[in-house]
Amino acid sequence: MPHIVFNKKELITTPSSHEGVDFKFIAKSYNFTDYERNTEYKVAVETQEKEFLLTIKNKDQDHMLKIDKVTRVAPVTIVKDALNSYASAVDANIVFSNTNTINVKMEPQKQYLKDINYFVDEFKTDKEIQIEIGFGSGRHLIHQAKENPDVQFIGLEIHTPSIEQALKQLELQNITNVLIVNYDARLFMEFIKSNQVGKVFVHFPVPWDKKPHRRIYSNEFINEALRVLKVGGTLELRTDSRKYFDYCTELLTNLPTGRITIDINKDLPVISKYEDRWRKQGKNIYDVVLTAASEDEQVVIDTDFSFDLEIEDYLEFIKNVSTKPIVEKGFFIHIEDLFTIENKENSGLIELTMGNFDRPVSKYILVENGKLSYYQGNPLPTSSNIKAHKKLKEIISK
Ligand SMILES: C[S@@+](CC[C@H](N)C(=O)[O-])C[C@H]1O[C@@H](n2cnc3c(N)ncnc32)[C@H](O)[C@@H]1O
């Protein structure tokens, strides 16, 4: 993580600009207790059309300056430039720094790597969609994409080296019908239209025998898969884990209607890295395929994250608001920290985590003269974020 340690200094004056970086305001952590906890500052910066926060903490006699994790932006060179610009603006006496931007590793071709927001705002296709969840080495995904050039593939993965490997292969083999997303597959399908998907492949998912709640398959996942699948479309599990197989067949056979086929040691035209490993160990491979039988209604995603209310007295608000997590059915909300903006009346930052337990989102709310907005834009319009937002408005208006 890029950071700079320098001898303690007066904070930068805001608003100000230095070396192409705008320093907009500084927020100071609020002390909930009588004793002084280590004061932390958030410096709001804007550069190269991105806005984010830098954190300043006390470290013995020094200041430690780094990116605020919640608002981290890419590429890292932008962050390093902002850190260097801050240190230069306050004429810091630097003790340690790893923000040299020379020797930046070239990023692989990212044309086919899409941010989740792309699927909220822009993604449209008339083609059939097929989705592979946890594509790992990408062998199966690449094979399918080459065999089916008229299908739009979406590959979901959360392991960055696997993503980079797949992106390289797409480029080397000139494959143009795959989009790759670094996002939790359990929540991705909320953003896909109903009845447009031909196949969802889940090959050798992590079995999570000790933490079943982390498994890809759940009742919610199966229902979302059925919604996005067109009639005749299939949700295809392939696994070496007998426990996972049993767990999934139980979930699927509890559906009110449906067609399920089961195979043992079926051959596929391509053998993935994990399959290769399990076959060499002589393990059985199980396939469970669910076929969608009905049309589903389109869902309308509610994207209203506005705050139709104001905070009359921000200092009073932060003294009284609860910082305990609030857990309700399908979502939670937790105000984690509160900051005041010193030279701006009735203003501050509220740091919170919200939404779905499996994929909590961390955000800041910027309060300016009592008016609220999500810093760096709204959370993704998932059903759990929308519910959490409604709850938050209730909390604030109390
Ligand atoms: C055991 S590997 C199997 C990889 C590949 N399908 C194969 O057969 O070789 C499971 C993969 O799923 C990915 N994964 C685990 N949980 C995931 C999630 N919630 N969303 C997307 N990918 C996930 C992991 O990063 C890992 O690459």
PDBQT file of the ligand as one rigid body, heavy atoms in Angstrom, charges set to zero:
ROOT
HETATM    1  C1  LIG A 401     -11.851 -24.455  -7.151  1.00  0.00    +0.000 C 
HETATM    2  S1  LIG A 401     -11.715 -23.132  -8.260  1.00  0.00    +0.000 S 
HETATM    3  C2  LIG A 401     -12.317 -23.780  -9.795  1.00  0.00    +0.000 C 
HETATM    4  C3  LIG A 401     -11.841 -22.994 -10.981  1.00  0.00    +0.000 C 
HETATM    5  C4  LIG A 401     -12.320 -23.483 -12.357  1.00  0.00    +0.000 C 
HETATM    6  N1  LIG A 401     -13.765 -23.411 -12.491  1.00  0.00    +0.000 N 
HETATM    7  C5  LIG A 401     -11.820 -24.878 -12.633  1.00  0.00    +0.000 C 
HETATM    8  O1  LIG A 401     -12.662 -25.762 -12.777  1.00  0.00    +0.000 OA
HETATM    9  O2  LIG A 401     -10.615 -25.066 -12.713  1.00  0.00    +0.000 OA
HETATM   10  C6  LIG A 401     -13.018 -22.058  -7.724  1.00  0.00    +0.000 C 
HETATM   11  C7  LIG A 401     -12.909 -20.645  -8.301  1.00  0.00    +0.000 C 
HETATM   12  O3  LIG A 401     -14.054 -19.904  -7.946  1.00  0.00    +0.000 OA
HETATM   13  C8  LIG A 401     -13.662 -18.588  -7.599  1.00  0.00    +0.000 C 
HETATM   14  N2  LIG A 401     -14.698 -18.071  -6.687  1.00  0.00    +0.000 N 
HETATM   15  C9  LIG A 401     -14.917 -18.444  -5.394  1.00  0.00    +0.000 A 
HETATM   16  N3  LIG A 401     -15.965 -17.764  -4.872  1.00  0.00    +0.000 NA
HETATM   17  C10 LIG A 401     -16.432 -16.965  -5.862  1.00  0.00    +0.000 A 
HETATM   18  C11 LIG A 401     -17.491 -16.008  -5.938  1.00  0.00    +0.000 A 
HETATM   19  N4  LIG A 401     -18.294 -15.795  -4.882  1.00  0.00    +0.000 N 
HETATM   20  N5  LIG A 401     -17.679 -15.343  -7.095  1.00  0.00    +0.000 NA
HETATM   21  C12 LIG A 401     -16.868 -15.575  -8.171  1.00  0.00    +0.000 A 
HETATM   22  N6  LIG A 401     -15.852 -16.448  -8.154  1.00  0.00    +0.000 NA
HETATM   23  C13 LIG A 401     -15.633 -17.132  -7.023  1.00  0.00    +0.000 A 
HETATM   24  C14 LIG A 401     -12.309 -18.762  -6.953  1.00  0.00    +0.000 C 
HETATM   25  O4  LIG A 401     -11.550 -17.575  -6.995  1.00  0.00    +0.000 OA
HETATM   26  C15 LIG A 401     -11.702 -19.875  -7.794  1.00  0.00    +0.000 C 
HETATM   27  O5  LIG A 401     -10.952 -19.386  -8.876  1.00  0.00    +0.000 OA
ENDROOT
TORSDOF 0
